[in-house]
């Protein structure tokens, strides 16, 4: 498995663990009637699991499994940029509401996630070709 795929998958598993732990905490607070302030963590729980875990796992596997032409995965710079941007975006969009940050912080997180998808698409686009074309 390529190094970048390993980093994507490791980060995804980290978000999975943190997201499930937050979910368990939220269920515990609901069941035991603890302070409703704990529910401020719900956006982080959702963000960590949907984008942090699922999105990164998809990108890591896609980087690994897309066809290689000439034994190369092409320019890896945009894919590494996507890794950094998606993690920045998940942290900003997930922790912004928890920390009562201004609305532009969440917007910046969403834009970073969008830029990560664009950067990964720029990397992957040349690797997708019709059958029989090299």
KADA-V276485 format. One line per field, one symbol per residue. phi: phi as a letter, one per 20 degrees, with the letter a starting at -180 (. if undefined). psi: psi as a letter, one per 20 degrees, with the letter a starting at -180 (. if undefined). burial: + if it has 16 or more other C-alpha atoms within 10 Angstrom, else -. A space follows every 50 residues. Layout:
# KADA-V276485
phi: ???
psi: ???
burial: ???
This chain:
# KADA-V276485
phi: .fgffffgfffffffffffffffffffffffemfgfffffegffgfffef efefffffffffffefgddmmdenfegffffffffffffffffeegffel ffgfffffffffffffffffffffgfedcffndd
psi: pqghgggggghghghgggghgggggghghghikrpihhiiighgggghgg ggfgghgghghghgiqqppkjqjaoighhhghgghhgggggghgighgjl qqhhggghgghggghghgghhhghgiioqqpip.
burial: ---++-++++++++++-+++-++-++--+---------+-++-+++++++ +++++++++++-++--+-----+----++++++-++++++++++++++-- ----++-++++++++++-++++++--+-------
